[in-house]
Amino acid sequence: MPSLALDRSTVHYEDLGESRAGMPALVLLHGFPLDGRVWMSVADQLKSKTRVIVPDLPGFGRSSVSGSFSIESLADDVETLVARLRAGPFVLAGL
């Protein structure tokens, strides 16, 4: 599982499949207090159709965060992750 160091966190993620013309990347977000593993069977099915990114949000799974976090800071981290992976435009799905 690769990771990216962000300003105040390290985010581990899976980046599966490939971008396809006309198909946005799909980012799958887990619920509290889970991690990205909840999406892996779905991601495995979808990766043949589009690029699928499954992060462990900071503070969950293998990802770490220094200090506290908020819904807003988690959203900022997802936005930064997607930008650094050059995965836009994307569709966001959550649990």
Secondary structure, DSSP 4 states (H G I P E B T S, - for coil): --EEE-SSEEEEEEEES--BTTB-EEEEEPPTT--GGGGHHHHHHHTTTS-EEEE--TTSTT-EESS---HHHHHHHHHHHHHHTT--SEEEEE-
